Amino acid sequence: MKPAYASEITRDAASRRGLGLHWSEFVAILALVDAAIVAVVMLAVVAAWDRVARGFIPTEYYGAWLAGTWLVWLLALRASGSYDLLDPTAVRRPAASLVRALAIVAGVTLIAYFFAPRSFPRSTTLLTPVPVFLGLLLWREAAADRLPRWRALHRRVLLLGVGETTTRLASVLAAEARHVPYDCVAFLTERADAPATVAGLPVRRDVAALWDHVRELGVQEIAVAREAQLSPETRALLLDCFHAGVSVSDAAQLYEDLTGRVPVAQIAPTWYAELPSLPRRLYRVLKRAIDLVGAAVLLVVLSPVLLAVALAVVVDDGGPVLYSQVRLGQRGRPFVVRKFRSMRRDAETEGPRYAERADPRSTRVGRVLRPSGLDELPQLWDVLLGRMSLIGPRAERPEFTEHLAALLPLYRARLLVRPGIVGWAEVHVRHAADLEQHLERLEYDLYYIKRADLLLDVDIALRAVALAVSGRR
């Protein structure tokens, strides 16, 4: 039952609320419009081709091919980062993500033609990608990029408590204010020592007047800091606000949802409550089966590529073709991983060093192998042996793990799962050369460990393909 004072919301406050879309609702709108544009453009191309090519006879399963192409476009848009609101590449440069999506569609089209050339509808399937790309680009440039700036869609958030999570949430939303339909309007705290402003936002006091603050500011969501010590009275007030239609959320959870990262400072004291400590047997069994089948198929299909890369390494810089390193696997068990050698033989005469962007130690072939990810292909053998998975946190060297674990809380938590050839951190942070970047990677890895499932694994695999195709590993 709503509290009696819920009816006190004035027309002015109600108008300030607007639609107040949740971030997932905003993304759903983008995805639905994209899906409609892809379908309309494809059908328009088919209708135009039917008029131009008199006597056009559709191939077998023509409708299924069109539906499959439509679905591939939707998956490619997801994999290209088109719906990552806090990804500057996707939001500020919509053409970049659409080009990656187009590359994925083109690659899948070629594979489909290779495996089913007789039933493959060459005409319309080859004619549709470019018009679909142009239609999506027109929509993104003309309208979609402006949607987050439409104030009526914005969701007004009150931050309850001045802590690490609420401060980080406010900072990241302020930095991306033009691209995310969220407005943090103020902090609310009982702390007498709290500053007048935090992260550029005013700090209000008197939590007992919570409803007055909500009504005055037109708040649609209250994000609560985990550090906040809430009294029973404050909890009752939050419940009243919830009954009145105002969402109440965990600030750390909202930060995770928006960024795909787990704030380390909020998980370290109670990691056992945040990270899965019990085995998810069904997921592990299914994932292992996918690893076995996927690695075996990839080794067979890519065998010509493996031979070509090995030959290129020998011609460019002689032997050895493979480079061996000790890495840490699940639960810290060491194993030897092998990769195609992409650096000079004397690359570590002075001891272990992190790889750098445009690393001067790279060979000429290595400058191609590393951005494309081809140097990682021999690790498919480690996947077959069960030392690694196709998807998972990067397997790190013992020297680096020991060093980083002494500096970063929970760094060893990455060892809770089997390491992978590509992970959630790798598709977001391409290089980690300093402590801040390693912390960022750790937060992505913890997000994966916390939320790992088959859908997230597929998401990572699609993003990895998009990065490999664009040479942005």
TORNUKOL-805466 format. One line per field, with one value per residue (C-alpha): x, y, z; chain. Coordinates in steps of 0.02 Angstrom, whole numbers, m for minus. Layout:
residues N
X	X	...
Y	Y	...
Z	Z	...
mol	A	...
This chain:
residues 473
X	0	69	105	m21	102	130	m16	79	183	147	118	285	378	286	330	513	511	476	484	637	691	795	957	896	736	838	947	791	723	885	885	702	724	882	788	646	767	861	697	623	781	802	622	639	794	704	554	666	764	602	553	723	760	610	586	680	661	699	818	767	734	740	636	746	901	825	772	946	1029	915	964	1150	1133	1057	1194	1327	1260	1269	1445	1508	1469	1325	1228	1368	1310	1473	1584	1644	1684	1507	1414	1519	1569	1419	1498	1640	1527	1421	1574	1623	1445	1453	1619	1542	1392	1508	1614	1463	1393	1554	1554	1371	1407	1556	1452	1290	1331	1183	1044	1132	1029	1173	1077	981	1103	1247	1143	1070	1221	1270	1092	1062	1224	1175	1000	1070	1202	1070	963	1110	1183	1017	919	993	1144	1028	911	1017	1011	821	788	615	698	821	812	847	948	974	1132	1102	1267	1436	1548	1659	1519	1407	1556	1616	1440	1418	1586	1559	1383	1443	1583	1458	1312	1281	1275	1183	1003	1044	1058	1132	1051	1123	1199	1101	1192	1188	1377	1419	1593	1533	1588	1465	1491	1555	1596	1518	1351	1273	1270	1106	1077	925	888	729	658	696	525	540	707	633	483	582	712	592	690	647	782	878	1049	1109	1294	1347	1447	1292	1237	1048	941	776	686	783	745	561	571	653	513	385	473	474	287	263	345	525	653	779	939	1112	1237	1370	1247	1196	1380	1409	1260	1314	1500	1518	1643	1641	1710	1848	1837	1660	1692	1856	1791	1651	1711	1630	1460	1493	1587	1521	1609	1495	1521	1393	1405	1283	1365	1539	1491	1411	1556	1683	1586	1583	1770	1810	1702	1748	1936	1935	1835	1941	2103	2041	1963	2109	2247	2294	2306	2415	2534	2538	2576	2713	2794	2783	2869	3013	3036	3030	3142	3191	3149	3081	2902	2822	2859	2832	2784	2733	2559	2444	2287	2134	2171	2347	2410	2556	2559	2658	2566	2629	2599	2664	2822	2783	2938	3125	3219	3309	3148	3169	3356	3331	3190	2999	2915	2736	2695	2668	2562	2669	2801	2974	3022	2892	2948	2873	2756	2721	2651	2514	2493	2465	2328	2234	2253	2327	2474	2353	2293	2413	2323	2178	2282	2283	2094	2082	2193	2082	2213	2119	1946	1896	1821	1890	2010	2181	2310	2443	2626	2673	2794	2661	2526	2635	2675	2496	2420	2528	2458	2278	2149	2070	2188	2204	2015	2046	2112	1942	1898	1991	2086	2033	2103	1993	1898	1780	1929	2019	1872	1866	2047	2166	2329	2373	2541	2516	2432	2275	2245	2274	2147	2025	2055	2032	1863	1807	1873	1778	1621	1643	1678	1523	1404	1477	1349	1333	1253	1397	1521	1434	1437	1625	1656	1560	1652	1819	1776	1729	1894	1996	1912	1946	2125	2090	2127
Y	0	171	295	434	568	486	590	748	739	900	918	1008	865	737	831	834	646	617	438	399	247	116	83	m88	m11	117	m20	m121	28	40	m147	m151	m8	m90	m254	m165	m72	m231	m321	m178	m149	m335	m352	m195	m266	m431	m339	m230	m382	m472	m327	m310	m494	m557	m742	m744	m915	m923	m1058	m1194	m1132	m953	m887	m977	m898	m724	m755	m822	m669	m556	m649	m640	m451	m437	m543	m447	m281	m348	m416	m255	m156	m58	m68	m30	139	175	120	282	191	124	280	424	337	231	198	103	m24	m42	m77	m215	m285	m281	m375	m511	m528	m539	m673	m778	m759	m827	m974	m1011	m1009	m1126	m1256	m1242	m1171	m1250	m1183	m1018	m871	m776	m629	m557	m617	m527	m373	m340	m307	m136	m64	m130	m50	117	109	75	211	339	294	297	461	551	496	362	466	605	498	503	693	697	751	671	500	533	441	550	462	511	437	384	384	457	308	225	153	306	419	308	294	482	510	388	451	631	590	508	626	653	467	385	433	443	600	591	741	742	645	620	577	598	618	782	782	760	899	1018	938	769	730	898	857	942	845	853	803	758	580	587	704	577	592	782	766	638	748	909	833	727	570	405	295	293	210	158	149	m15	82	174	129	132	148	54	220	251	77	107	270	179	51	192	269	102	82	257	204	257	119	76	m6	m54	75	m58	m166	m19	20	m161	m163	m3	m35	m225	m209	m254	m116	m206	m95	m156	m341	m368	m380	m502	m592	m754	m670	m589	m721	m897	m1017	m1166	m1264	m1233	m1410	m1402	m1245	m1319	m1481	m1389	m1270	m1412	m1501	m1341	m1319	m1495	m1485	m1305	m1329	m1489	m1410	m1252	m1351	m1448	m1300	m1183	m1310	m1221	m1058	m1139	m1204	m1036	m942	m1066	m1045	m855	m855	m962	m858	m694	m733	m916	m1039	m1080	m1067	m1083	m986	m1072	m986	m1047	m984	m1010	m1111	m1144	m1139	m1080	m1239	m1197	m1260	m1224	m1127	m1115	m976	m931	m829	m646	m568	m579	m722	m598	m512	m556	m561	m433	m531	m541	m384	m340	m329	m152	m76	m70	m166	m135	m315	m381	m462	m407	m556	m528	m356	m446	m596	m502	m379	m518	m645	m776	m800	m877	m1019	m1153	m1132	m1230	m1384	m1329	m1314	m1495	m1550	m1460	m1334	m1190	m1144	m1051	m915	m857	m737	m725	m849	m742	m779	m825	m677	m553	m636	m628	m445	m392	m494	m395	m232	m271	m348	m508	m527	m713	m728	m740	m914	m975	m1024	m1104	m973	m940	m891	m736	m659	m518	m409	m437	m377	m215	m175	m218	m182	m174	m91	m6	m38	62	m40	m203	m147	m111	m284	m363	m279	m349	m522	m518	m470	m625	m739	m672	m682	m817	m913	m978	m817	m712	m835	m818	m628	m632	m748	m634	m480	m570	m612	m430	m370	m500	m454	m269	m303	m222	m369
Z	0	m47	93	115	62	m109	m172	m128	m287	m377	m564	m577	m494	m600	m759	m707	m694	m878	m938	m835	m935	m849	m944	m999	m1069	m1165	m1240	m1283	m1382	m1480	m1514	m1568	m1690	m1759	m1782	m1872	m1987	m2032	m2072	m2174	m2276	m2311	m2368	m2475	m2560	m2592	m2666	m2775	m2837	m2876	m2990	m3073	m3098	m3196	m3175	m3009	m2928	m2741	m2682	m2561	m2383	m2447	m2302	m2176	m2253	m2238	m2057	m2018	m2095	m1993	m1834	m1879	m1896	m1723	m1645	m1740	m1676	m1499	m1524	m1602	m1444	m1519	m1355	m1234	m1171	m1082	m1226	m1309	m1471	m1487	m1435	m1501	m1662	m1713	m1883	m1799	m1714	m1870	m1977	m1855	m1865	m2055	m2050	m1941	m2057	m2207	m2123	m2074	m2250	m2326	m2206	m2245	m2431	m2408	m2315	m2416	m2589	m2679	m2568	m2533	m2602	m2683	m2754	m2607	m2473	m2559	m2599	m2426	m2311	m2379	m2384	m2208	m2150	m2229	m2153	m1980	m2000	m2051	m1900	m1780	m1843	m1866	m1713	m1601	m1554	m1497	m1393	m1234	m1242	m1238	m1061	m1057	m1063	m923	m758	m607	m472	m290	m212	m32	61	16	m18	m145	m251	m255	m293	m435	m503	m500	m584	m726	m761	m758	m881	m999	m967	m1154	m1193	m1048	m1000	m815	m708	m533	m450	m273	m129	32	193	381	392	475	399	221	102	21	m150	m209	m390	m437	m354	m202	m39	56	235	340	282	387	254	116	34	26	m65	m184	m223	m240	m356	m458	m415	m499	m422	m258	m269	m97	m54	24	153	211	387	371	525	538	509	348	286	318	220	74	77	72	m78	m164	m137	m209	m373	m340	m376	m240	m300	m242	m308	m335	m433	m543	m574	m625	m743	m830	m841	m842	m699	m514	m402	m308	m154	m124	m142	m50	130	86	m69	m12	m23	m192	m291	m323	m205	m243	m405	m543	m608	m754	m823	m801	m889	m1035	m1048	m1048	m1186	m1290	m1259	m1320	m1476	m1515	m1495	m1599	m1740	m1740	m1746	m1898	m1989	m1953	m1988	m2152	m2056	m1923	m2056	m2145	m1984	m1936	m2107	m2095	m1925	m1991	m2149	m2052	m1902	m1906	m1769	m1649	m1712	m1540	m1382	m1213	m1050	m878	m834	m685	m713	m607	m420	m458	m540	m657	m836	m993	m1128	m1307	m1430	m1601	m1572	m1608	m1528	m1557	m1475	m1360	m1304	m1119	m1094	m954	m872	m890	m957	m999	m1183	m1243	m1378	m1536	m1439	m1515	m1477	m1601	m1762	m1927	m1928	m1743	m1782	m1878	m1764	m1601	m1656	m1746	m1606	m1722	m1603	m1477	m1590	m1520	m1353	m1429	m1385	m1202	m1212	m1270	m1126	m1000	m944	m1021	m1085	m1242	m1132	m965	m880	m959	m891	m809	m775	m595	m580	m629	m524	m368	m399	m438	m295	m173	m242	m292	m176	m239	m387	m348	m364	m551	m517	m458	m637	m781	m882	m1061	m1229	m1225	m1080	m1031	m983	m1149	m1254	m1153	m1108	m1248	m1156	m971	m946	m778	m611	m653	m811	m718	m588	m728	m800	m630	m611	m779	m732	m567	m660	m770	m621	m533	m681	m794	m895	m1073	m1137	m1071	m1148	m1317	m1297	m1265	m1412	m1531	m1468	m1489	m1669	m1701	m1628	m1724	m1888	m1859	m1800	m1631	m1513
mol	A	A	A	A	A	A	A	A	A	A	A	A	A	A	A	A	A	A	A	A	A	A	A	A	A	A	A	A	A	A	A	A	A	A	A	A	A	A	A	A	A	A	A	A	A	A	A	A	A	A	A	A	A	A	A	A	A	A	A	A	A	A	A	A	A	A	A	A	A	A	A	A	A	A	A	A	A	A	A	A	A	A	A	A	A	A	A	A	A	A	A	A	A	A	A	A	A	A	A	A	A	A	A	A	A	A	A	A	A	A	A	A	A	A	A	A	A	A	A	A	A	A	A	A	A	A	A	A	A	A	A	A	A	A	A	A	A	A	A	A	A	A	A	A	A	A	A	A	A	A	A	A	A	A	A	A	A	A	A	A	A	A	A	A	A	A	A	A	A	A	A	A	A	A	A	A	A	A	A	A	A	A	A	A	A	A	A	A	A	A	A	A	A	A	A	A	A	A	A	A	A	A	A	A	A	A	A	A	A	A	A	A	A	A	A	A	A	A	A	A	A	A	A	A	A	A	A	A	A	A	A	A	A	A	A	A	A	A	A	A	A	A	A	A	A	A	A	A	A	A	A	A	A	A	A	A	A	A	A	A	A	A	A	A	A	A	A	A	A	A	A	A	A	A	A	A	A	A	A	A	A	A	A	A	A	A	A	A	A	A	A	A	A	A	A	A	A	A	A	A	A	A	A	A	A	A	A	A	A	A	A	A	A	A	A	A	A	A	A	A	A	A	A	A	A	A	A	A	A	A	A	A	A	A	A	A	A	A	A	A	A	A	A	A	A	A	A	A	A	A	A	A	A	A	A	A	A	A	A	A	A	A	A	A	A	A	A	A	A	A	A	A	A	A	A	A	A	A	A	A	A	A	A	A	A	A	A	A	A	A	A	A	A	A	A	A	A	A	A	A	A	A	A	A	A	A	A	A	A	A	A	A	A	A	A	A	A	A	A	A	A	A	A	A	A	A	A	A	A	A	A	A	A	A	A	A	A	A	A	A	A	A	A	A	A	A	A	A	A	A	A	A	A	A	A	A	A	A	A	A	A	A	A	A	A	A	A	A	A	A	A	A	A
